[in-house]
Amino acid sequence: MTVHEHAYGFEVHPWRLRWSGLDTDALKKTETLFALSNGHIGLRGTFEEGEPVDHPGTYLNGFYEGRGLPYAESGYGYPESGQTVVNVTDGKIIRLLVEDEPMDLRYGRTEEHERTLDFRTGTLRRSTLWTSPTGHTVRIKSERLVSFTKRTIAAIHYEVEPIGEDMKLVLQSDLLANEPVPTPGNDPRLAAALDAPLVPDLAACRNFWSILVHHTKNSNLHMAAGMDHEIDFPDKFDAFIRADGDLARLTAAANVPQGTKLSLTKYIGYGWSARRSVPALRAQVDAALAMAMETGWAALKAEQVAYLDDFWRDADIELDGDAELQQAVRFSLFHVLQAGARGQSRAIPAKGLTGPGYDGHTFWDTESFILPMLTYTAPAAAGEELRWRHATMDKAKARAAELGQRGAMFPWRSINGDECSGYWPAGTAGVHVSADIANATARYLRATHDEKFETECGVELLVETARLFAGLGHHDVNGRFRIDGVTGPDEYTAIVNNNVFTNLAARQNLRDAAEVVHRRPDIAGLLGVTNAEVAHWESCADAMTIPYDEALGVHQQCESFTLLGAWDFEASVGKYPLLLNYPYYDLYRKQVVKQADLVFAMYSFGEEFSAEQKLKNFDYYYPITVRDSSLSACCEAVTAAEVGYLDLAYDLLSESVFTDLHDLHNNVSSGLHIAALAGAWTDCVAGFGGMRDFGGNITFAPRLPTRLTYLSFRMVVRDSKIVVAIDKEHATYRLLSGPPIELAHHGEEFTLHEQPVSMTIPGIEHRTPPNAPPGCEPYQRSV
């Protein structure tokens, strides 16, 4: 096992992320990278002592404050209100006073300091040897977790040991609401929304327990935060507690002889609701804390380890040839799990619960990038996110009706299901999000055969989105079905006709809806679906317009795209991202692609393209795609691997997986790019593993790049758990549990039983890949 230091400050280790030494300038990065979450509660990796801090953050999934949306010029159908994630009551704080001096790493001397995020235990550990300005030395050790098994609970074990002398120590454990936070941007409405957004409703305390209940000023959501403690000290100590308004504090003081430790275990419980009363929320948090206290720290941690053992058994990716990449891949898988594990019918925000970026909103990233990984590794989490989408069906249908459409139009960005995008060319016009949700639904149903979900949610999701696209498009005079005036994944080409990705996604939606209606006529009947309506869906799908430039021999990203003017990429060097340096008016009129669009369509709907078309399309679009979005690299990597540019795919995988670890976009302080991290799974499994699931048929076409000598990955498909191990010449398929499963290897079908199947990897023609736009070359690491 290789362990070494890297220039980016982290020890390279396959199962953990460790930072040694004190660097307060790095807090904006490490607070995000060391964040803990279970999909319901999110804690940024700030110090227990509260300071120094860059951006404090404690988040509850779905808990937000409302605010008005600014428009220079309004119009019919524009969304009127936005939503912003709230930094809720902070329970992480445990302040330490050493002989009356506050422990603060900015003062005195920090002799030793390290923090470790452990992917196996799901905990953040910290060890610090600190000497106060007046010469008193203590060793502080802490470990925290956000429980995967007890959804409403987080816990911290904190201990202090005096070094070289007896010492008077004081611990102050806080619940603190309305912490001041930096305000992003210059929108005064946003600043107002984040300025003390929580209004006190109740504060109570007794013994070592306390609770605070608040509500938001505008959205009128209620939340409760509570804490309880165990104090471990062999001698007597003094303790008292208070709670009032925005602060609850337990203070414990003791004379601690050298050779002994003062230990405190803090259990933190959270709950929120739009409907439940203050007494009900208090009761919920009381019960959660009682359960956590009865369980105890050791058992909570053991449950955490057992949960992650199960996850890694189903989801691990192992590779040889690049130790830092191995660490980064497991870091990515761990954070994607944290984002969605216990959402319980809530959204998965683009930043997870690691920071305030994008106001805490969910986008199409979730269904198109995150759910593919979760569907085949943690399918219960994928099902819960889709249940959230279904729970917002009334809002989606109301939005469609507001815009004169049938069916359901899901929002481009949202927390509660209402559209929050104030920029309609990229928001409202990005209708593919509804097809993305439908396609994720169909994928989940194929991969799990979850009949309960299909009955309660799946049929309606597919039917209402199909109704949207059947009405949104029209048959032209030549009988072709067109979807005009929309924006595809590429936000540098807006309000276009017949975007290929959108049209293929809509076609798949229409066909999946027709199939599920034939399979479940009982549910379809309740939704008022008729035979004539299904026939119309099928005719729309069959006649879908897919633009193609016969002269160039490539698909057009949208109608007439290849006729647009050329972009001057040489003049753009040093001016990326382009949207910060050029007007949209100019970007929209030129052949420049922000994020993979047509290339992503070739991965998502690969059966619609021939091998020759995929190669020619990639060669055309890669040189004009600037990857100003973190979503691009993983899409391009998959298709690059498929057409034979394996080493380019490796570089693009590196760009995706190190987006946050190496802060490639200089914005990791606002939260992780969860979709880019999910791209680690996509690139390994779908890229180098060649996995595709078209119509429920699982196929593989594995090949490795030069740098990797071995790759293995695990998948859950229906009731079967499999592992695929790949070296330079062979791929071996093993069935770990469950019934035999039909698979294919480079087009050769076989049935995988208990006996492993090893197959030869066919050779491939060496090709030189096209060049990226100047200044947009894939990320290169010094390895």
N, C-alpha and C positions, 0 to 999 in steps of 0.2 A: 504494500500500500504506500503510494507516494504522497508525502506531505512536505510542502515547501512554501516559502513566502513568495508573494507576487508583488509587483510594483503597485498594484491597486490597493494594497493594504491588507488583503485577506490571505490567510493561510489557505493553501490549496489542499483540500481533503475531500474524499468522495462523499462524506455523509454529514458535513457540517460547514458552517461559515463562521470563521473566527477572526476577530479584529483585535490585535494586540497594540498596546500603547495608547496614549491620549492625544487626540487631535480634535479640538473643539470645532475647527473649520469643517470637519467631515461629518458633523452631526446631521446636517441637512440630508446627507446620503444615508448614513447608518440608521437614523430614526425610521426611514422607510424600509430599508432592506431587512432590519431586525423586527419588523412589525409582526404581531401575532394576531390570528383571527380564526374563527370557526364558521364564518359566513353569516353569523348573527351579531357577534361582538367583534370589534376590531380595536386593537391597542397598538399605537405607534411605539417604536422602540426607544422611547425617552427614558432618561434615568429616573430611578425611583425617587431620588431627592428633589425632583422637579426642575432643577437648574444645574448646569447650563442646559438650554433647550433652544432648538431652532423653531419647531412647529409642534406644539402639543396636539395630541389627537386621540380621542376616544370616540368610536362611532358605533351606532346601532343601525343595522341594515334596514333601510326604508324610513328612517327618522330624519325629517327635513324641516326646513323653514321655507315659507312661500315668500315671493317677492315679485314685483312688477317687472315686465320685460320692456326695455327701452326701444323705441322706434323713432327714427327721424321722420318717417312718413308711414302711417299705418295703412292697413288694407283689410278687406273682408277675409275672414278665415285665419288671420294671424293669431297665434297663441298669445294670450294676454298675461299669463303669469308663469314665472319660473320657480324652480325648487333648488335649494342648496342644502347639502348635507351639513348637519350640525355637529360641532364638537361638543359631545354631551358631558355629563358629570364625570370628572376624572377620578378614578379609584386607584390609579397606579402609585400615587404619591405616598412615600414613606420618608419623611425628613429625619435627619440624624444630627444631633448636637453632641459634640465631643468636648466635655468640660466647658460648656457654654458657647462653643464655637460651631456655627453651622458647617456641616460637611458640604463643601463646594469644590469641585475639581479645578475651578479657575484660581483657587488660592491654595497656599501651602505647597506641598510637594506630592506628586503622584509617583510613587516608587514603582508600582506595577499596576497594570490595568488591562483586562481583556474581557471581551464579550463573545459569546458563542451561541449561534442559532443552530440547534441540533435537529436534523431532519428525521431522525429515528424516534426521538423522545417528544418532539413538538414543543420544546421549551427553549427559552432564552436564558442562558446562564451568564453570570457576571462575577468577576473577582477583582477586587481593588485593594491595593496597599497604599494608604494615604497618611501623610503626616500633616497635621494642622500647622498654621502659621506660628503657633507657640510651641511646637515640637512634640505633640501627642500623636502617636501612631496607632492606627487601627486597621484591621483587615475586614473588609466587607465582602460577603458572598450573598448572591441572590439568585433565585431561579423563579421564572414566572411561566404561566401557561394560560391559554384560553381553551377551555375544555371542549373536545370533540364529542364527548359522551354526555356531558351535562351542559346543554346548549346555552343556558343563561348565566354560567359561572366562569369567572376568571380567578386565578389565585397566584399569590406571591409568597415565597418563602425567603425571609430576609434575616441574616445573622451578622452580628458585629462582634469582633474579638479584639480586646485591647492587647497591644504588643509592648512588652517590657515594663509595664506598670499597671497598678490598679487605676480604674478610671470611672468617672461619673458620666454615664451615657443617657441620653434622652431620645426616644423615638416618638415621632408624631405621624400618625397614620391618618390621611385625609380622604374625604370625599369633597371635591371642589368643582362647583358649577360656574359657568360663565368665565372660564379662563380667557384672558385676552389672546387672540390669534392674529397672525398677519393677514391682512385683507388683500386677496389677489386682484389685479386689474384696477381700473379706475371708475368702475360703475358705482355711483353712490347708493343705488338700491341694494347692491350686494353688500356694501359696507354696513348699511343699516340693518340688513337681515342678520349679519353676523355679530352685531354689537349687542352683547348680553341678550341672546335670543331666548333664554330660559327664564320663565317666571315662577317663583317659588309657590308651591301649594302646601307642602307639609315637610316638617323636620322633626325627627324623633330619635331618641337614643336611650340606651340602658346598658349597664355593665360594659361589655366590649363591643356592643352592637349599635348601629345607627342606620338611618335611612333618610334620603331626601327625595321628594317628589316634585317635579316641575312640569310646566306645559310651555309650548311655544306661543309666541305672540300672535302670529298670523295663521299658521297651519293648524293650530289648536290640537296638536298631538301631545299626549301625556307620557312621561317617562319617569321611572323610579330607579334609583341606584342605592344599593345597600352594602354594608360591610360588616363583617364579624371577624374575630381574631382569636388565635391561640398564642399565648406568650409562654415561652419556655425559658426559665431561669431558675437555678437551684436555690437561690436565696430570695428574700423578700424584695418586692418592688412596689412603687407607688404608681397608680394609674387613675385617670379620670377621663370622662368623655363629655363632649358638648355637641349640639347640633342646632343650627339656626340659619335660616335663609339659604345661602349658597354654600355653606361650609359645615361639614361635620368632621370632628377631629378627636381621635383617641391619643392621649399623651401618656407615655409610660417611661418612668425614670428608675434607674437602679445604679448602685455602686457595683461595678463589675470587676472582680479581681482578674489579674492576668492569668492566663491558662484556662479561663472559662469564656462562655459566649452568651450574649443576649440574643435570643431568637424570637422572631415574630412571624407567624403565618397569617396572611390576610386573605380572606375569602370575599370576593366582590360579586354581587348579583345585579343583573339588569333586567328590566322589562319595559315595554312601551306599548301603547295602544292608541288608536284613534277613537275608540268607543268606550273602553272600560273606565270605571270610576277610579278616583284616587284610592279609596279603601281596597278595591280589588287589585290594583297594581301593587300596593303595599303588601297585601297578602301573598301575591305571587312571589315577590322578591323575598319576603320572610321565609316562605317555604323553600325556595331555592337555596338560601343561605343555610337553613337548618339541614337540608340534605347534604350540602357540601361539608358542613361541620361534622356531620355524622360519618361521612365518607372518609374525611381526613386527607391530608396532603399526600401521604405515601400512596394511598389507594387511588387518588385522583391521577397521580403521575403514572401509576401502573396501568390504569385504564387508557390513558393517553398513548402509552407505548403500545398496548395491545391493539388499539384502533389503527395506529400507523403501521404496525406489523401487517395487519390485514390489507391496508392500502398498498404497501410496497409489494406484497405478495401478488397483487393483481395488476400493478401499474409500473413497476420499476423498469428503467432503461439502463442497461449496462453497456459500456463501450471501452475499448482499449485503443491507445494511440494518442490520447489527448487528455491528460489528467484534469486540467482546468475546465475543459468542456464537460467532462463527467460531473464535476462539482456543479457547474452551472445548470446542467440539465436537471439534476435532482433538486437544486434550488428552485428551478422553474416549476417542476411538478408539484413540489411541496406548497408553493404559494398559490398555484391554481386550485389545489385541494382546499387550502385555507379560505379562498374566496367563495367557494361554493358548497363546502361540506354540509353545513347545517343551516342553510338559508331558509329551509322550511317554507316553501312557497313565497320566497322573496326573490328579487332580481339579483344578478351578479353585476355589480358596477364595473365600469372599465378599469378603475383603479382598485377594485376590491374594496377592502376597508383599511387601506394602508395610508391614505392621505386625502386631501380635499380636492384633488385635480378633477377637472371636468364637472365640478360641483357635486360629485358623487353620482353622476348619471350613468344609466345603462344605455348602450347603443346596440347596433347590429353585431358588434364584436362578439357579444355573448353567444348568440346562436351559431355564428359562422366560424368562430375560432376556438372559443372555450368549450362549448358543448360537444364538439367532436371528440375531444380528449375525455371529458367526463362520461360521455355515453359509453365508451369502451373500457373505462377504468373504474369509475364510481357512478354507475348508472342511476342510483337513487338520487344523487345530487342533480344530475341532468333532468330527471323527471320533476323534481321540486321546482327548478327554475321555470320549466315549461308550464307547470301548474300556476306559477305566478302570472305568466303571460295570459293564461286562460282566465285567471281571476280579474284581469283588467279588460275582459272582452267587451263589457258594456261601454267603457270609455273609448275603445277602438271603434266600436260600431257607431257611437255618437260622433266621433271625429270624421268617420267616413261620410256620415249623413250631412255633417256641417259642410263638407266639401262636395256634396252632391253625388256621392257614390253609395253603392250597396256594399254589404259585407263589412269587414273589419279592416281599418287602417291603423296599424300600430305606430307608436311614436318613434321618431328618429332618436330622440334623447329624452329620458324621463327618470323619475324615481318612483312615482306612484301610478304611472300609466297614462298621465296626461302629457300631451306634447309640450316640450319646453324649449324647442329650438326657435330662436328669434330670427334665424337666417333661413328663409324658406327655400332658396335654390338648392341648398345642401340638406335641408331638414325635411320639410313637407314633401318636396319633390323626390326625396330618396325612398320611393315606395318599395324598393326591393327588400326593405326591412321586414315587411309583412310576409313576403315569400321566403325570406331567410328563416323566419319563425316556423312557417309551414314545413320547410325542408328539414329543419331540425326535429320537428315533431315526427315526420315520416321516418327519419333516420333512427330516432329513438324507438319507435314502434317496431321497426325491422330488427333492431339490435337486441331488443328485450322481450318482445311479444307481451308487453304489459297490457293485458286486457282491461284491467280496472282503469288505467289511465286513458286508454282508447275510448272506453265508454263515457267516462266523466269529462274528458277534456279533448282528446285527440280528434275525434270526429268533428266536433264543432270548430276547432282551430283550423282544420283543413278545409272545411266547407265554407266558412265565412271569409277566409283569405282568397279562396278560389272565386267566390262571388265578387270580391273586390276587383280582381284582375280581369274577370270576364266582362265586367262593366267598364273598367278603366280603359281597355283597348277597344278596337273596332276592326271589322273587316273592310279593307279598301276595295276599290273597283276591280282589282285583280284577284280578290278573294283571300288575300294575305291578311293575317291578323297582326295589327300594329299596336304598340304601346308608346305613345308619343308624349313629349313634354316632361320627361323624368330625368333624374340624376342617378347614375350608377355608382359603384364604389369609388370611382375616380372623381374626387371633388374639384379637380382642375378642369373638368369638362361637364358643365352643368346645363340642365334644361335641354335635353337632347331627345331625339327620336330613336326608338328601337335600340336601346343599349343592350348589347348581347348578354351580359350577365343578368340583367333584369329580366329580359325575355326568356332566357333559359330557366331561370329560377321560377318565373311565373308558369312556364310550360310544365315544369316538374310539379309545381303546386296543383295545377289543374288536373294532371294525370293522377297524382296521389289522392286528391279529393274524390275523383271518380272511382278509383279503386276502393277507397274506404267506404264509400256509399254502397257499392255492390256487396262489400263484405258485411256491413252493418246497416242494412236497410231499416231496422227498427229505430236506431238513433237518428238516421237521416230523415225518416218520416216525421219525427218530432220537430226537426228543424225546417220542415216544409220543403224538402228537396224533392223535385219531380224528375221523372225520366227525361223530359224535355230539357230540363236544366242541365242534367249530366251530359246529355248529348251535345249541348251547346259548349260545355267545358271542353269536351273531347275535340270538337271541331276547332275551337280556338287554339288548343294545344297543337293539333296537327298542322294548322295553317300559320303557326307563329313565324314572324319575320326574323331572320337571322342574317344581318348584313354581311356581305362578302365582296371584296374587291377582286374581280376576275383578272384584271390587268396585273395587279401585284401578287395575286395568289395568296392573300391573307384575309382573315376576317377583319371587319371594321369594328372597332370598339363600340361605336354607335354609327348610325347612318351618316355617311359622308365624312367620317372622321379622317380618312386618309386623304381627303381633299383640303383639309385645313392647312394653314401656313406652318412653316417649320419654325421651331423655337431656336433661339440663338443660345445654345448651351455653353459655348465658350465664354460668352459675355456674362454668364450667370455664375461662374466659379466664384466662390466666396460669398454668394448671396442666397444661400439656402438656409431655411426653407423659403421657397419662392413667394409664398403668400404674405410674408413679412416684408418683401422687397419689391413686389410688382402688383399692379392692380388686377383683380379678378377679371376685369373687362378684357385685359390682354391675355391672361392665361386661358380663358374660356375659348378664345379664337385660334389657339395654336395646338400643334401636336406635342403636348407635354403632359405627362401622366404623373399625378401625385402618388397614387398607390395602385398596386397591381389590380387590374380590372378584367380585361380580356384574358390575361394570364391566369387569374384566379378562377375565371369561368372554366378554363381548360382543366383545372384540377377538380373543381366542384362538379362539373358536368362532362367529365372526360369522355364518356361514351358518345358524345355529340361531335367529336373531332377525330379525324384520322391521325395516325402517327406523323405523317408528312405535314399535315396542317399544324399540329402542335409545334413541330420544329420551326416551320416558317413563321408562325405567329410569334413564337418566343424571340426569334432572331429580329423580328420587326419591332416588337414592343419593349424589349429589355433596354435598348439604347436610348429610349425616350422616356423612361420611367425614372424619376428622380428620388423616389422613396422618401418623400417628405413626411410620410406616415410610418409609424412603427409597425403597421400591419403588412407592409409590402414584402419585407425580406423573406418571411416564412412562406408566403405564397409563391414567390419567384423560386425559392429553393426547391419546393416540391416539383414544379414543372421542369426546372433545370435538371434535376436528377432524372426525371422521366425521359427527357430527350437526349440524355447522355453527357451533360455538362456536370459531372459528378463533383469535381473540385470546386467549381463555381458554386454548386449547391452547398458544399461544405462551408465556404466563406459566407454565404447568405445565412446559413444556419447560425454561424457564429455571431453575425450581426443581430439576429433576432434574439438569441439567448443571452447575449451580453448587453442588451439594450439598457438594462437597469444596473447590473453589476458594475459596468464600466461607464454608466451615465452618458450614453452616446448622444442623447438629445438634450443634455444639460437641464433636465427637469425632474430628476428622480425625487427631488425633495417634495414634490406634490403627490407622490404615490407611484406605485408600480404600474407597468403596462401589462396587465394580466393577459390580454390577448396575445401579445408578443411572446410572453412566457409560455403560453399554451402552444405557440409555434414550435417550441422545442420538441414537444410530442409529435406534432404534425410532421415536422421535417425528418425526424428519426423513423417514425412508423410509416407515414405515407410517402416520404421522400426516399430515403435509403431502403426502407422496407417495401416500398411500392404497394402498400395496402390500399385497396379500393373497396368500397361497398356500394355497388350499383344494383338496386333492386333486391338487396338482401344477400347478394352473392359476394362472399369475402374472397378476394384474390390478392396475390402478392407478386411482386416483381423485384426482388431485392438485388441491390448492388452497392458496394462500398466505395467511398472516395479514397484517394491515395493515402491520406493521413490516418484513416481508421483501419485497424486490422481485425476488429471484431465489434459486433453490435448485436445486442439481444433486447427484445421488448416483450411485454406481456399484454394480453388483451382479454376482455370478457365479452363473449358474443352469445347472447341468449343464456343458456345454462352451461355453456362450455367455457373453460378457462384454458388459454393456450399460451405458449411461449415460442417465439421465433428467434433462433440464434443464427447469425450470419457471419461468415468469414469471407475471404477473398474468392473462394472457389465453390463453397457449398452453403446451403441454408438447411437448417434442421428444425422441423416442426414437432412440438411435443404437446400432448393433451394433458394438462395438469389435473383436471377434474371435469366431470360432466359427461354428457353423451357425445358420441362421435360427431364430427362436423365436416361438412363438405367445404373444401378449399381448392385453390388453384395456385400453381407456381409457374410464372412466366407462360401462362396459357394452358398448362397441363393440369387437368383436374384430378383430384384424389380425395379420399376419405381419410381423415385423421382419427385413428383409434388409439388405444393405449400404447401401441408400439410407435416410437418416434419414426418420422419420415425424413430422410436426408436426400436432398436433390441438388444437382449441379447447377451453378449459375452460368448461363450462357455468356459468351463473350460479347463485347460491344465495340462498335466502330468509334475510334477516337475522333473527337471533333474539337475544334478551337472555338470557344464561345465568343459571342459578340462583346464589344466593349460597352461598359456602362457610360452614361453621360459624364463628361468631364467634371470632376469634383464630387461625383456620386459613386465612386468605386466602392465595392463591398468592404466592410470593416476588416482590417488586417491586424491580427494580434502579434506581439513579439513573444514567441513561444520558444 
